[in-house]
């Protein structure tokens, strides 16, 4: 009886999906491999053989990352990466599994704060305006609570 991975790996390679699979694994582990601030300024965008292409969000960070090339390659070696190139490009941040447990961006309002918002908007006659102001006030108050 053969293990599933012994059957899947040749199939993945035969279909030419090996590079795409390694790219997905690297992206999945990115925040674990590279802590802040590095993971916020570079992101893998392509794997081709043993080379990875990394998007970097600014020329300043591109220059800085040149100094860390050996360290970056060392961390990517388990993914069979032996070389890398940098290019200026979009670095979009998505919430990974590792950062989902961070503090939420907005806090729940207290009953007193909700009462203040309700009292303030009750003086507005137009329904749409009242709903818009109410939503904005609640969002502003809850976001401010996170900062403090």
N, C-alpha and C positions, 0 to 999 in steps of 0.2 A: 504494500500500500504506500503510495507516494504522498508527500505533504503538498498542500495546495500551493504554497509559495514556489515549490520546485516546478510546478506546472505553469504558474502565472508569470514568473519572471521571464522565461523564454518567449512567451506570448507577447508580453509588453514590449520586449526588445524587438521582436519580429514585426510588430505593428508600428515601430518607431516612436513609441510613447515614453521611452526611458527618460529622455531629457525633460519632458513635460511633467513626469511623475517626480523627478528630483527637484524641479522648480517648485512644485506644489509642497513638497516636504520642507524645503528651505523656507518658503513663505510661512508655512505653519509654525515653524520653530523660530522665526526671525527675532521676535521680542525676547526669547529666552537666550538666543545666541549673542545678541548685541543689546545691551541695556541702553538706557537713556544716556546721553542724547543721540548716540549713533543711530539707533533704530528709527529715529524720527527724521533723519536727514538722508538716508539711503534705503533703497529697496531693490531686491532682485527683480529683473524684468525678463531675463532670458537665460537659459542654460543651453549650451551647445557643446556636446562632448564633455571635456573636462574644464570648460571655461564658463564663467558666469558674467553676465553684463549687469551692472548695477546702475540704476538711476540715482542721481544725486541732485538735491534740490537747489544748490547754488554753487557758483564758482569757488566761494570761500570754503565750503565744505568739501568740494572736490579736491582742492589743494590740501586740506587737512587730512583727508582720507588717504592720500598718497603716502603719508608718513606711517599709516597703520596697515599698509597692504599685507605685510607678513602675518600680523596678528589676525587679520580678517581671513586670509587664506588658511591659517591654522584652524580656525573655527569652522571653516567650510570643508575641510579635508574629509570628514566622515561622509560627506555627500559626493565624494570622488571629484572634487573641484581642485584643480591644480593651478589655474590662472584666472585672472579677472581683468575686466575693463570697466572704466567709469564713463558715464555720460551725463550731461545735464538733462534732466527730465522731471516728469511729474512723480512726486513721492506722496501717494495718497495713504492716509492712515485709516486702517480699519481696526475695529476692536477685536483683539485676539482672545483666545480662551484664557490666556494668562493675565490679561488686564481687565477682564470682566468684573473681577471682584474689587476693583478700585471704587473709591467713594463716588456716589452718583453726582451728576452735574447739578441737580436741583434737589432741594430739601422740601419736605412737607411743611405747609404753613400751619401755624397755631390757630386755634379758633378765634383768638383776638385779632390776628392779622386778617383772617378771612372776613371778620365783621367790619374791619376798617375799609377793606376793599368794597364790600357790599354797600356800606353806607356812602362811600364816595361815588360809586357808579349809580346809585339809586337817584341821584340828583340829575342824571342825564335823561332827556326825553326820548331820543331816538334809540330804538332797540339795537340796531347794528353797532352804533357808536358805543352803547353801554357794554355790549358783549366784547368788542374789541379792546376797550379800555380795561375792562375787568381781566381779560386774558393777559394783557400786557403788564398790568400791575402785579398779578399773581406770579408771573414768570420773573419779573424783576425782583420781587421780594424773595422768592425762593432761591434765585441765583445768587443774590447778595448774601444769603445765609451760608452758602457753601464757601464763599471767599473769606468769611470772618471766622 
